[in-house]
């Protein structure tokens, strides 16, 4: 059974508001993307931290899910917690924010017909009082996403290796090498989904060869390239199977 996934920019720091509407379906692994999410699902608010591996998300049943996906390096400023404290975790919002604030937001979410818009309002309200994301680390994430090496990125940021690693833990949840791997995998899978042959996608994304990409998919996504495509509904010839909607579990732009 399928659902419908939509997303749009919020206008703050590269954050995206997304919704997923659909019936109960099979659990799907969420792939790491370097992002953090504030999620409304199953009547609960939770924060999804940055992942280092694919995580299977339990289906909460019929209904609407919504979330705000924060670009790498931006989530801690709004959520008020260093990213490494949430690495590979899903945490209830009331464990991070003052109880009254989280409770009021939960009550609002339960009453609104548009939870995505309500979450977007929260982002803009908190942004008015919060310090902006660390511009150096936002720039670091941007350079790594473009495929620059960690060494070159550190040099451009004017940071030593230890400084970059320490600040990356707070901003991204893990060191710059791990973030670079995650973002490289995302680049490769974007190309693969667009029909680029595996070897070409591997080279264009920054892998040494197709075997390197295959190892990264196994390590970070917990599947094979063929298994990844099959999970998205692609046939053996690479053609997308006919279906009107694409199911996307909350908390990531990419699923197996």
C-alpha angles and dihedrals in degrees: 000000000000139000138198122257123194134172140179137175119269097209092242124104097321092301117154128208114215138182134197121196122182151099127286111289142164120304113262130199115245112220122224113261105164092253136119124216138204103209138192109199135147092000094304137104117223141161121232111208127211111290129221093192141017113292124201110229117209115234111244094201133248121348144057125319122190137181149165114237112205118209117241111290097014105079099076092061092059100032094045098226133098111257095235090064088064099039110142090355140115110207132184111249093233088064089062105033131049109283096242093050094049091044093052091049091048091052091049092049091051092053102041125092090209110049092169091060091046091054090047090054089053091054093052093045094049092043089060091062102029128085112255120257115278102274093207092056093044087055090048090053090048093052093047090049088054089055101256116151122257091244093051091045092051090050093050090050092049092237132132120232094260093046091050092049093049094048091043091058090057095042103037106016094244141039125292094256092059092046090049090053093048093049092045090053090050091051091050095047091049088057093045091052088052090057100260111152113256096248093049092046091050093052095043092050093051103261118135093235144330092283090056090053091047090054091049092051091051093046099043104024100032094227143072127266090253091048091050092054093044090054089057092052100261118150125229091270092054096256116136111247114243112266132131100222137042120217115224122178116222121268104043143053090222132054136174 
